[in-house]
Amino acid sequence: MLASGRITKINAELGYGFINVSKVGDVFFSPKTSFEGTDFEALKVNDLVRVSVTETERGLFAQTLAPETSLRRDRAPEITA
């Protein structure tokens, strides 16, 4: 599933973070995520991103992550199903 979301937490020391995707919830990302057009170190809380979400036995995981350049950082993204 492809969706837009907002980064809600980043733990740079441990190398992981979470993206809140409307109607889905929190999605985990880590260095195992495939980053397109950015890298882990460049991400910040409240950044808008496009994410490909997959469900694993441990929860929702971001397979791919790319910056959402068409949305402003100060507006929540609108998700259409």
SVG drawing of the C-alpha trace seen along z (x, -y; Angstrom):
<svg xmlns="http://www.w3.org/2000/svg" viewBox="-11 -25 34 38">
<polyline fill="none" stroke="black" stroke-width="0.4" points="0.0,0.0 1.3,-3.4 0.4,-6.3 1.5,-9.7 2.3,-10.4 4.2,-12.5 7.3,-11.5 6.3,-11.5 9.5,-10.1 13.1,-9.5 15.7,-7.9 18.9,-8.7 21.0,-7.0 19.3,-3.6 18.5,-4.2 14.7,-3.9 11.6,-6.1 7.8,-6.1 5.5,-7.6 1.9,-8.4 -0.3,-7.4 -4.0,-8.4 -6.4,-5.5 -3.5,-3.1 -1.6,-4.2 2.1,-4.3 4.5,-2.7 8.0,-1.7 11.1,-2.6 14.8,-1.8 18.0,-1.7 16.5,1.5 13.9,-0.8 14.8,-1.7 15.2,-5.5 14.5,-7.3 15.7,-10.9 16.9,-11.2 18.7,-9.3 18.0,-8.5 20.2,-11.3 18.3,-14.0 14.9,-13.1 13.2,-15.3 10.1,-15.0 7.1,-16.5 8.6,-15.8 5.9,-14.6 6.8,-11.5 5.5,-9.0 5.8,-5.4 5.1,-1.9 3.7,0.0 3.8,3.8 2.5,5.8 5.0,8.0 4.6,10.3 6.0,7.5 3.7,4.8 3.6,2.2 6.9,1.6 8.0,-1.0 9.5,0.8 10.3,-2.4 10.3,-6.0 10.6,-9.2 10.1,-12.9 6.7,-14.3 7.8,-17.4 4.3,-18.4 3.0,-19.0 3.9,-21.7 5.5,-20.6 3.0,-22.6 -0.1,-20.9 -1.3,-17.5 -1.5,-15.2 -4.9,-14.2 -5.3,-10.4 -7.8,-9.2 -8.6,-5.5"/>
</svg>
